[in-house]
Amino acid sequence: MTREAEAIQREIATWRTPALTFDPRAFTTTSAMIPSADGTRVHAFIVRRRDVGRNGSNPTLLWGYGG
C-alpha cells in the first residue's frame, strides 16, 4: 500500500494498493547486526516465512549492496 501524507493538513490518504500474489502476513522481518570477515558489524534484515525457523540449516538467498 502506498500512502501519501499532507503535512500541513495532517492527513494521510491511500494513494494506491498493489495487487499481491502472496500473503504478506505469512512473512516476518527481523533486524540483526552480523559480524563480517574482518569483524566489522554489518546491519542486516532477515526476511523469512513465519513457519521457517532460524536454525542454520535452511537454504538462503543472500543479497547485498554497498552504501
C-alpha positions as a Markdown table, in Angstrom:
| # | Residue | x | y | z |
|---|---|---|---|---|
| 1 | Met | 0.0 | 0.0 | 0.0 |
| 2 | Thr | 1.4 | 3.4 | -0.9 |
| 3 | Arg | 0.3 | 6.3 | 1.2 |
| 4 | Glu | 0.6 | 10.0 | 0.7 |
| 5 | Ala | 0.9 | 12.4 | 3.6 |
| 6 | Glu | -0.1 | 16.0 | 3.6 |
| 7 | Ala | 2.0 | 17.6 | 6.4 |
| 8 | Ile | 0.2 | 20.9 | 6.5 |
| 9 | Gln | -3.3 | 19.4 | 6.7 |
| 10 | Arg | -2.1 | 16.4 | 8.8 |
| 11 | Glu | -4.0 | 14.0 | 6.6 |
| 12 | Ile | -3.0 | 10.6 | 5.3 |
| 13 | Ala | -4.7 | 9.0 | 2.3 |
| 14 | Thr | -4.3 | 5.8 | 0.4 |
| 15 | Trp | -2.8 | 6.6 | -3.0 |
| 16 | Arg | -2.5 | 3.1 | -4.4 |
| 17 | Thr | -3.0 | -0.5 | -3.2 |
| 18 | Pro | -1.0 | -3.0 | -5.3 |
| 19 | Ala | -2.4 | -6.5 | -6.2 |
| 20 | Leu | -0.4 | -9.1 | -4.3 |
| 21 | Thr | 0.2 | -12.7 | -5.4 |
| 22 | Phe | 1.2 | -13.8 | -1.9 |
| 23 | Asp | 0.0 | -13.3 | 1.7 |
| 24 | Pro | 2.4 | -10.8 | 3.4 |
| 25 | Arg | 1.2 | -12.0 | 6.8 |
| 26 | Ala | 3.0 | -15.3 | 6.2 |
| 27 | Phe | 6.4 | -13.5 | 6.4 |
| 28 | Thr | 8.3 | -11.8 | 9.2 |
| 29 | Thr | 11.3 | -9.4 | 9.1 |
| 30 | Thr | 13.9 | -9.1 | 11.9 |
| 31 | Ser | 16.9 | -6.7 | 12.2 |
| 32 | Ala | 20.3 | -8.1 | 13.1 |
| 33 | Met | 23.9 | -7.0 | 13.4 |
| 34 | Ile | 26.1 | -9.6 | 11.6 |
| 35 | Pro | 29.9 | -9.7 | 12.0 |
| 36 | Ser | 31.8 | -9.5 | 8.7 |
| 37 | Ala | 35.0 | -11.4 | 7.9 |
| 38 | Asp | 37.1 | -8.6 | 9.3 |
| 39 | Gly | 34.9 | -8.3 | 12.4 |
| 40 | Thr | 33.0 | -5.2 | 11.4 |
| 41 | Arg | 29.4 | -5.4 | 12.4 |
| 42 | Val | 27.0 | -5.0 | 9.5 |
| 43 | His | 23.3 | -4.3 | 9.8 |
| 44 | Ala | 21.1 | -6.8 | 8.0 |
| 45 | Phe | 17.4 | -7.5 | 7.7 |
| 46 | Ile | 16.3 | -11.2 | 7.7 |
| 47 | Val | 13.1 | -11.9 | 5.9 |
| 48 | Arg | 11.6 | -15.4 | 6.2 |
| 49 | Arg | 8.3 | -17.2 | 6.2 |
| 50 | Arg | 6.9 | -17.4 | 9.7 |
| 51 | Asp | 6.9 | -21.2 | 9.6 |
| 52 | Val | 10.7 | -21.4 | 8.9 |
| 53 | Gly | 12.9 | -21.4 | 12.0 |
| 54 | Arg | 16.4 | -19.8 | 12.2 |
| 55 | Asn | 18.3 | -23.0 | 12.9 |
| 56 | Gly | 21.1 | -22.6 | 10.3 |
| 57 | Ser | 20.0 | -25.5 | 8.1 |
| 58 | Asn | 17.7 | -23.7 | 5.7 |
| 59 | Pro | 18.6 | -22.7 | 2.1 |
| 60 | Thr | 19.3 | -18.9 | 2.0 |
| 61 | Leu | 19.4 | -16.2 | -0.7 |
| 62 | Leu | 21.9 | -13.6 | 0.3 |
| 63 | Trp | 21.6 | -10.2 | -1.4 |
| 64 | Gly | 23.6 | -7.1 | -0.6 |
| 65 | Tyr | 24.8 | -3.7 | -1.8 |
| 66 | Gly | 27.4 | -1.2 | -0.8 |
| 67 | Gly | 26.0 | 2.0 | 0.6 |
